[in-house]
Amino acid sequence: MTDGSVVVAGAGLAGLVAARRLADAGADVTVYEERPGVGGRVRTETVEGFTLDRGFQVLFTAYPAVREELDLDGLDLRYFTPGAVIARPGSRSVLSDPLRDPRALLASIRNDEVTTTDKARTLLLRQHVGTRDEAGIFESHDRSIRAYLREWGFSEGYIENFVAPFYGGITLDRSLSTSKRVFEYTFKSLSEGRIAVPAAGIGAIPEQLADRARAAGASINCSEPVASIADRGDGVTVEAGSGSVDADAVVVATDPKAARRLTGVDAIPTDARGCVTQYYRLPTEMAPTTRRKLLLNAGDPSPNTVVPISEVAPEYAPDGEALLNATFLGAAAQGRDADALAEETRLTLEAWYPERDFSALELLRTHRIEFAQFDQPPGVHDDLPDHRAAGGRTYLAGDYTAWSGIQGAMRSGREAAEAVLRDL
């Protein structure tokens, strides 16, 4: 227990977890957030009765930090079914996990996009990663996802038709040049848990974390950015929107660029992976159905995926309407016209479903997300800063101290709080 005072800069997942844990331990905690609401990159908006997450974001229920920090029942989760639909012009085929989705067993067996050998190797890979924990995976020898899969003997067809679009959605890197550590850990989590979204949108996650932090005694001040931090060694002075605040410690849980500016820690990664996501409305009777699976674009990288999100979570759309999401990868997508991207999605759906009419597809919103994740090439995790990298009584909390994802962010919040409590 401590009776010290702590400022938390940033009300994203890491900052909210840190705030709750510090307040639970008796600290006087004040959170400052520059945006009007909590969540950082994990946000939801409502447009014309539709629930739109900022970017296509999902929750992996097997993440240890998710199970530890969240009340999953309270989030009223809606679940995807395992696997995906591999789509190309005139062709759609299901590839699923027969152990967890027995209804798709026959369709998966008949899938000729993936060889029988690839399917057998997938089961062996699942057994392999199942024996390893997060620390072991992220301390292992590293290489790219593509090189790793080739070493396992997977065919180029499997890598290009399934893994590239599927992991393009997870790592925002269809080239599969991302660290194989991210692949191993997320593949392990996919094998051991489920993918879901809260019925009220992904923003329900930080809202729940904020409620827990407030219940523990933390004060959360939105629309109040932290401008600077002066660390005296035995305490800090924080310049925030409401003025100068003296505290025993500060936890910097802002986005990576702001964290580097506030702390001067050059090891904080700021190279980004981004994407453009679009949401569309369509009359329910015209919408594609996938049994709550992703549609992977095996024929073309743009769009990378299309998701019939209201099939998974009917609450995301008003009665009689369907909500679809499409994700476009790469820097080139950022500069493309929104209507041109929407037309590309419509033409892609018509090629996948020649029996359906998508002329009623209507663009609702375009999200241009330049910094969705920090770039994670092989070896990047070896040089990430730790929670005390800033020195003094300034601490770091963000996925950039672990790995880019909800697990990394929440775990970093807990570990930053533990570091503060040990030092105070």
NORTAMO-V767536 format. One record per helix or strand. SS is the DSSP state (2 for helix, 1 for strand). FROM is the first residue (numbers start at 0). LEN is the number of residues. If there is no record, write none. Layout:
ss:SS from:FROM len:LEN
ss:SS from:FROM len:LEN
This chain:
ss:1 from:4 len:5
ss:2 from:12 len:12
ss:1 from:27 len:6
ss:1 from:43 len:4
ss:1 from:49 len:4
ss:1 from:58 len:2
ss:2 from:63 len:6
ss:2 from:72 len:3
ss:1 from:76 len:3
ss:1 from:83 len:5
ss:1 from:90 len:5
ss:2 from:101 len:9
ss:2 from:115 len:15
ss:2 from:133 len:5
ss:1 from:143 len:1
ss:2 from:144 len:8
ss:2 from:155 len:16
ss:1 from:177 len:2
ss:2 from:179 len:13
ss:1 from:194 len:4
ss:2 from:202 len:14
ss:1 from:218 len:4
ss:1 from:225 len:6
ss:1 from:235 len:5
ss:1 from:242 len:5
ss:1 from:248 len:4
ss:2 from:255 len:8
ss:1 from:271 len:12
ss:2 from:283 len:3
ss:1 from:293 len:4
ss:1 from:304 len:3
ss:2 from:308 len:4
ss:2 from:313 len:3
ss:1 from:320 len:9
ss:2 from:330 len:4
ss:2 from:337 len:15
ss:1 from:361 len:13
ss:1 from:376 len:1
ss:2 from:379 len:4
ss:1 from:393 len:3
ss:2 from:398 len:3
ss:2 from:405 len:18
